[in-house]
Amino acid sequence: MLKFVIFLFLDVVAFSGVLVATLPFVINNLGGSVLLITIAFGSFSFFQFFVSPFWGNLSDKIGRKPLLILNCVAELIANILLAIAINLPVIFLARVIAGLFKTNISVGTALIADITDEKNRAKGMGMFGVAFGLGFTFGPLIGGLIAGSNYTQETLSHVAWLASAINFFNLIFVIFFMKETLNKDNIIKKPTKQLTEQINIIKNPILLPFFLLIFFIYLVFAGMEGTIAVWTKETFTWGPREVGFVMLLAGFCQIAVQGGLLRILIKKFEETKLIASGFVSLIFGFALIPTENVFLMPLAIIFLSYGIGISNPCINSILSKKSENNKGLVLGTGYSCQAAARFIGQPLAGFIFLYYGKNIPFYFDAIFLTVVAMGYLFFFKTIRKQG
């Protein structure tokens, strides 16, 4: 578990340091609008939507480690491209490469399922979240401090070079220090029709409600991720440095929720009830942002961090419990739903931001999730029986 947590932490530090703290400013510097920024974010997710179940399914056949190595190589290439980019097409090429070969979530969640049993599955997914939280804590902070408030294209490229160095170190770490976790007895040797299996999994009436939850939650959360840097720039004249500090708070909140609070709550409450509390927290968080009050921003971040931090591992835990030898495919399909939500939600938020005003996307998020939460409560008894 510890070695995987180290890998995931380093991977997310490199990824988030570029993506969250600096990529919006790089694109903006090269003449891109907020809509183009969210399309760049969404292009990554567009390819993840199609390949995540494939990578998850392939990991059930050949093991987890080879695909984690592939992840490191692709990220290294993508970040080098970002470091030398002088125009928007190169940036989009980097996002395509990263999107096609990013396997850390779809394969990583399956790896966690390999080394945990049903009793401690939610805790294992929580540790997965802690690694992510730590990565998203220090990645944007480091990237933001390097780029600075008065950033230039040169300081932004320094962040990408640092990310490339981390990717290279991570590649060596995975090759020489991580072991395969998939039991040879569980390796699927028969050829499978992956697309057919994925469709059947999505149509499964037991799993479908949870795939929908993933989609709805990330539809709005990803839109916020894609626009918050530009929103803070226009509202508070913030740069990468300040965005890094925002993500520092978000990261610490994720760590507190998934590394400590989740372990306590999971002993007292069912996962379905914790998911419901996540909905409420997300709604409050989205509603606070349009107040444009700099003193309420930390509170909004805390609400959003709890909401996503409590719901994501609980949903993944339920999905893993309801799968047998195809955990990789099921969890990969779940991440595919997340990716679909991202490549729809991010450009949608960018479009609304650009043409209807910077605060409207957040009002939309709060209202949309309120409707979804009402539907979740209406079907709560059915979902509870399935859980």
C-alpha positions as CSV (number, residue, x, y, z in Angstrom):
1,M,0.0,0.0,0.0
2,L,2.7,2.5,1.0
3,K,4.7,2.1,-2.3
4,F,1.5,2.7,-4.3
5,V,0.7,5.8,-2.2
6,I,4.2,7.2,-2.9
7,F,3.7,6.6,-6.6
8,L,0.3,8.2,-6.7
9,F,1.4,11.1,-4.6
10,L,4.3,11.9,-7.0
11,D,2.2,11.4,-10.0
12,V,-0.5,13.8,-8.8
13,V,2.1,16.4,-7.7
14,A,3.4,16.5,-11.2
15,F,0.0,16.4,-12.8
16,S,-1.7,19.0,-10.6
17,G,1.3,21.3,-10.4
18,V,1.0,21.9,-14.1
19,L,-2.7,21.3,-14.7
20,V,-4.3,23.2,-11.8
21,A,-1.8,25.9,-11.0
22,T,-0.3,26.9,-14.4
23,L,-2.1,25.4,-17.4
24,P,-5.0,28.0,-17.4
25,F,-2.4,30.8,-17.3
26,V,-0.3,29.2,-20.0
27,I,-3.3,29.0,-22.4
28,N,-4.4,32.5,-21.4
29,N,-0.9,33.9,-22.1
30,L,-1.0,32.3,-25.6
31,G,-4.4,34.0,-26.3
32,G,-6.8,31.3,-25.2
33,S,-10.2,32.3,-23.6
34,V,-11.8,30.6,-20.6
35,L,-13.7,28.4,-23.0
36,L,-10.5,27.2,-24.7
37,I,-9.0,26.5,-21.3
38,T,-12.0,24.3,-20.3
39,I,-11.8,22.6,-23.7
40,A,-8.1,21.8,-23.0
41,F,-9.1,20.4,-19.7
42,G,-12.0,18.5,-21.2
43,S,-9.9,17.0,-24.1
44,F,-7.9,15.1,-21.5
45,S,-11.2,13.7,-20.0
46,F,-12.6,13.0,-23.5
47,F,-9.9,10.4,-24.2
48,Q,-10.0,9.1,-20.6
49,F,-13.7,8.3,-21.2
50,F,-12.9,5.9,-23.9
51,V,-9.7,4.3,-22.6
52,S,-10.2,4.0,-18.9
53,P,-12.3,0.9,-19.0
54,F,-9.9,-0.6,-21.6
55,W,-6.9,0.0,-19.3
56,G,-8.9,-1.3,-16.3
57,N,-9.9,-4.4,-18.2
58,L,-6.4,-4.9,-19.6
59,S,-5.0,-4.7,-16.1
60,D,-7.2,-7.6,-15.1
61,K,-5.4,-9.7,-17.8
62,I,-1.8,-8.6,-17.7
63,G,-1.5,-7.0,-14.3
64,R,-1.4,-3.6,-12.8
65,K,2.4,-2.7,-12.9
66,P,2.9,-2.6,-16.7
67,L,0.1,0.0,-17.0
68,L,1.4,2.1,-14.2
69,I,4.8,2.2,-16.1
70,L,2.9,3.3,-19.2
71,N,1.3,6.0,-17.2
72,C,4.7,7.4,-16.1
73,V,6.1,7.4,-19.7
74,A,3.1,9.2,-21.1
75,E,3.1,11.8,-18.4
76,L,6.8,12.4,-19.0
77,I,6.3,13.0,-22.7
78,A,3.2,15.2,-22.1
79,N,5.0,17.4,-19.6
80,I,8.1,17.9,-21.8
81,L,5.8,19.0,-24.6
82,L,4.2,21.5,-22.2
83,A,7.6,22.8,-21.2
84,I,8.6,23.5,-24.8
85,A,5.2,24.6,-26.1
86,I,5.1,27.9,-28.0
87,N,1.6,27.6,-29.3
88,L,-1.8,26.1,-28.5
89,P,-1.7,23.0,-30.8
90,V,1.3,21.7,-28.9
91,I,-0.5,22.1,-25.6
92,F,-3.5,20.2,-26.9
93,L,-1.2,17.5,-28.2
94,A,0.2,17.1,-24.7
95,R,-3.3,16.8,-23.2
96,V,-4.2,14.2,-25.8
97,I,-1.2,12.1,-24.9
98,A,-1.9,12.4,-21.2
99,G,-5.6,11.6,-21.7
100,L,-4.9,8.5,-23.8
101,F,-2.4,6.9,-21.5
102,K,-3.3,8.1,-18.0
103,T,-4.0,4.9,-16.0
104,N,-3.3,5.9,-12.4
105,I,-7.0,6.0,-11.3
106,S,-8.6,3.2,-13.3
107,V,-5.7,0.8,-12.6
108,G,-4.9,2.3,-9.2
109,T,-8.4,1.7,-7.8
110,A,-8.2,-1.9,-9.0
111,L,-4.8,-2.3,-7.3
112,I,-6.3,-1.0,-4.0
113,A,-9.1,-3.6,-4.4
114,D,-6.4,-6.3,-4.9
115,I,-4.8,-5.7,-1.5
116,T,-7.9,-5.0,0.6
117,D,-10.9,-7.1,1.6
118,E,-14.6,-6.0,1.8
119,K,-14.2,-5.0,5.4
120,N,-11.5,-2.4,4.9
121,R,-12.2,-1.6,1.2
122,A,-13.6,1.9,2.0
123,K,-10.5,2.6,4.2
124,G,-8.3,1.6,1.3
125,M,-10.1,3.8,-1.1
126,G,-9.7,6.5,1.5
127,M,-5.9,6.1,1.5
128,F,-6.1,6.4,-2.3
129,G,-7.9,9.7,-1.7
130,V,-5.2,10.8,0.9
131,A,-2.5,10.3,-1.7
132,F,-4.5,12.3,-4.2
133,G,-5.2,15.0,-1.5
134,L,-1.5,15.2,-0.7
135,G,-0.6,15.5,-4.4
136,F,-3.2,18.2,-5.0
137,T,-2.0,20.0,-1.8
138,F,1.7,20.3,-2.7
139,G,1.5,20.1,-6.5
140,P,-0.4,23.3,-7.2
141,L,1.4,25.0,-4.3
142,I,4.9,24.2,-5.7
143,G,3.8,25.1,-9.2
144,G,2.2,28.3,-8.0
145,L,5.3,29.4,-6.0
146,I,7.6,28.7,-9.0
147,A,5.4,30.5,-11.5
148,G,4.7,33.4,-9.0
149,S,2.0,36.0,-8.9
150,N,3.7,38.0,-11.6
151,Y,4.2,35.0,-13.8
152,T,5.9,34.9,-17.2
153,Q,5.9,32.2,-19.9
154,E,9.4,31.2,-18.7
155,T,8.4,30.7,-15.1
156,L,5.4,28.7,-16.2
157,S,7.6,26.4,-18.3
158,H,9.8,25.9,-15.3
159,V,6.9,24.2,-13.6
160,A,6.5,21.8,-16.5
161,W,10.2,20.9,-16.4
162,L,9.9,20.1,-12.7
163,A,6.9,17.9,-13.4
164,S,8.9,16.1,-16.1
165,A,11.7,15.4,-13.6
166,I,9.2,14.0,-11.1
167,N,7.7,11.8,-13.8
168,F,11.1,10.4,-14.6
169,F,11.8,9.6,-11.0
170,N,8.4,8.0,-10.6
171,L,9.1,5.8,-13.6
172,I,12.3,4.5,-12.1
173,F,10.5,4.0,-8.7
174,V,7.7,1.9,-10.3
175,I,10.0,-0.3,-12.3
176,F,12.4,-1.2,-9.5
177,F,10.4,-0.9,-6.3
178,M,6.7,-1.7,-7.0
179,K,5.5,-5.3,-7.2
180,E,2.6,-6.8,-9.1
181,T,-0.6,-7.0,-6.9
182,L,-2.9,-9.0,-9.2
183,N,-3.1,-12.7,-8.1
184,K,-2.2,-15.0,-11.0
185,D,-5.3,-17.1,-10.2
186,N,-7.5,-14.0,-10.9
187,I,-5.9,-13.1,-14.2
188,I,-8.5,-13.2,-17.0
189,K,-7.0,-15.3,-19.8
190,K,-10.0,-15.5,-22.1
191,P,-10.5,-12.8,-24.7
192,T,-13.3,-10.4,-23.8
193,K,-15.4,-8.1,-25.8
194,Q,-14.6,-5.0,-23.8
195,L,-17.1,-2.6,-25.3
196,T,-19.9,-5.1,-24.9
197,E,-18.9,-5.8,-21.3
198,Q,-18.7,-2.1,-20.5
199,I,-22.2,-1.5,-21.8
200,N,-23.5,-4.5,-19.9
201,I,-21.9,-3.2,-16.7
202,I,-23.4,0.3,-17.2
203,K,-26.8,-1.3,-17.8
204,N,-26.5,-3.4,-14.6
205,P,-29.4,-2.1,-12.5
206,I,-27.4,-2.6,-9.3
207,L,-24.4,-0.6,-10.5
208,L,-26.2,2.0,-12.7
209,P,-27.3,4.3,-9.8
210,F,-23.7,4.7,-8.6
211,F,-22.4,5.3,-12.2
212,L,-25.0,8.1,-12.5
213,L,-23.9,9.6,-9.1
214,I,-20.3,9.7,-10.3
215,F,-21.4,11.4,-13.5
216,F,-23.6,14.0,-11.9
217,I,-21.2,14.9,-9.1
218,Y,-18.2,15.3,-11.5
219,L,-20.3,17.2,-14.1
220,V,-20.4,20.2,-11.8
221,F,-17.2,19.7,-9.8
222,A,-15.1,19.4,-12.9
223,G,-16.7,22.6,-14.3
224,M,-15.6,24.4,-11.1
225,E,-12.1,23.0,-11.5
226,G,-11.8,24.3,-15.1
227,T,-13.0,27.8,-14.3
228,I,-11.9,28.6,-10.8
229,A,-8.4,29.9,-11.8
230,V,-9.8,32.4,-14.3
231,W,-12.6,33.3,-11.9
232,T,-10.2,34.2,-9.1
233,K,-8.0,36.1,-11.6
234,E,-11.0,38.2,-12.7
235,T,-12.5,38.6,-9.2
236,F,-9.5,39.0,-7.0
237,T,-6.7,39.5,-9.6
238,W,-5.0,36.3,-8.3
239,G,-2.2,34.4,-10.2
240,P,-0.8,30.9,-9.9
241,R,0.7,31.6,-6.5
242,E,-2.7,32.4,-5.0
243,V,-4.3,29.5,-6.7
244,G,-1.6,27.3,-5.2
245,F,-2.6,28.4,-1.7
246,V,-6.3,27.7,-2.4
247,M,-5.3,24.2,-3.5
248,L,-3.2,23.9,-0.3
249,L,-6.3,24.4,1.8
250,A,-8.3,22.0,-0.4
251,G,-5.6,19.4,-0.1
252,F,-5.4,19.6,3.7
253,C,-9.2,19.3,3.8
254,Q,-9.1,16.2,1.6
255,I,-6.4,14.6,3.8
256,A,-8.5,15.3,6.9
257,V,-11.6,13.9,5.4
258,Q,-10.2,10.8,3.7
259,G,-7.4,10.1,6.0
260,G,-9.2,10.6,9.3
261,L,-12.8,11.6,9.2
262,L,-13.9,8.9,6.8
263,R,-12.5,6.2,9.0
264,I,-14.6,7.4,11.9
265,L,-17.8,8.0,9.9
266,I,-17.7,4.7,8.1
267,K,-18.0,2.9,11.4
268,K,-21.1,4.8,12.3
269,F,-22.9,5.4,9.0
270,E,-23.6,3.5,5.9
271,E,-21.8,4.5,2.7
272,T,-25.1,5.6,1.1
273,K,-25.8,8.1,3.9
274,L,-22.3,9.5,3.7
275,I,-22.8,10.1,0.0
276,A,-25.9,12.0,0.8
277,S,-24.0,14.2,3.2
278,G,-21.5,14.8,0.4
279,F,-24.3,16.2,-1.8
280,V,-25.3,18.7,0.9
281,S,-21.8,19.9,1.4
282,L,-21.1,20.4,-2.3
283,I,-24.3,22.4,-2.7
284,F,-23.2,24.8,0.1
285,G,-19.8,25.1,-1.4
286,F,-21.0,26.0,-4.9
287,A,-23.5,28.5,-3.5
288,L,-20.8,30.4,-1.5
289,I,-18.4,31.1,-4.4
290,P,-20.7,33.6,-6.3
291,T,-20.8,35.8,-3.2
292,E,-17.4,37.1,-4.3
293,N,-16.4,37.4,-0.7
294,V,-12.7,36.6,-0.3
295,F,-13.3,35.7,3.4
296,L,-15.9,33.1,2.5
297,M,-13.7,31.4,-0.1
298,P,-12.0,29.2,2.5
299,L,-15.4,28.0,3.8
300,A,-16.5,27.2,0.2
301,I,-13.3,25.2,-0.3
302,I,-13.9,23.3,2.9
303,F,-17.5,22.4,1.9
304,L,-16.4,21.3,-1.6
305,S,-13.5,19.3,-0.3
306,Y,-15.7,17.4,2.2
307,G,-18.3,16.8,-0.5
308,I,-16.0,15.3,-3.1
309,G,-13.7,13.7,-0.5
310,I,-16.5,11.7,1.2
311,S,-18.6,10.7,-1.8
312,N,-15.9,9.5,-4.2
313,P,-14.3,6.8,-2.0
314,C,-17.7,5.6,-0.8
315,I,-19.0,5.2,-4.3
316,N,-15.8,3.4,-5.4
317,S,-16.0,1.1,-2.4
318,I,-19.6,0.1,-3.2
319,L,-18.7,-0.5,-6.8
320,S,-15.7,-2.7,-5.9
321,K,-17.8,-4.7,-3.4
322,K,-20.3,-5.5,-6.2
323,S,-17.7,-6.8,-8.6
324,E,-15.7,-10.0,-8.5
325,N,-12.9,-10.8,-10.9
326,N,-13.6,-7.8,-13.0
327,K,-12.9,-5.0,-10.5
328,G,-10.6,-3.3,-12.9
329,L,-13.3,-3.1,-15.6
330,V,-16.0,-2.0,-13.2
331,L,-13.9,0.7,-11.5
332,G,-12.5,1.7,-14.9
333,T,-16.1,2.1,-16.1
334,G,-16.8,4.3,-13.0
335,Y,-13.8,6.4,-13.9
336,S,-15.0,6.5,-17.5
337,C,-18.3,8.0,-16.2
338,Q,-16.2,10.6,-14.3
339,A,-14.2,11.4,-17.5
340,A,-17.5,11.7,-19.5
341,A,-18.7,14.2,-16.9
342,R,-15.5,16.1,-17.1
343,F,-15.3,16.5,-20.9
344,I,-19.0,17.7,-20.9
345,G,-18.9,19.7,-17.7
346,Q,-15.7,21.6,-18.2
347,P,-16.5,23.1,-21.6
348,L,-20.1,23.7,-20.5
349,A,-18.9,25.7,-17.6
350,G,-16.5,27.6,-19.8
351,F,-19.2,28.4,-22.3
352,I,-21.6,29.6,-19.5
353,F,-18.7,31.6,-17.9
354,L,-17.8,33.3,-21.2
355,Y,-21.2,34.1,-22.5
356,Y,-23.4,34.5,-19.4
357,G,-21.1,35.7,-16.7
358,K,-18.5,34.4,-14.4
359,N,-20.8,33.6,-11.5
360,I,-23.6,31.8,-13.4
361,P,-21.7,28.4,-13.6
362,F,-21.6,28.2,-9.8
363,Y,-25.3,29.0,-9.5
364,F,-26.0,26.3,-12.1
365,D,-23.9,23.8,-10.1
366,A,-25.8,24.5,-6.8
367,I,-29.2,24.3,-8.4
368,F,-28.4,21.2,-10.5
369,L,-27.0,19.3,-7.5
370,T,-30.0,20.2,-5.4
371,V,-32.3,18.6,-8.0
372,V,-30.0,15.5,-8.1
373,A,-29.9,15.3,-4.3
374,M,-33.7,15.3,-4.2
375,G,-33.7,12.5,-6.7
376,Y,-31.1,10.6,-4.6
377,L,-33.2,11.0,-1.5
378,F,-36.4,9.9,-3.4
379,F,-34.6,6.6,-4.4
380,F,-32.7,6.3,-1.2
381,K,-34.5,3.3,0.1
382,T,-33.9,1.4,-3.2
383,I,-30.3,2.3,-3.3
384,R,-29.9,1.4,0.4
385,K,-31.3,-2.1,-0.3
386,Q,-28.8,-2.5,-3.1
387,G,-25.9,-1.3,-0.8
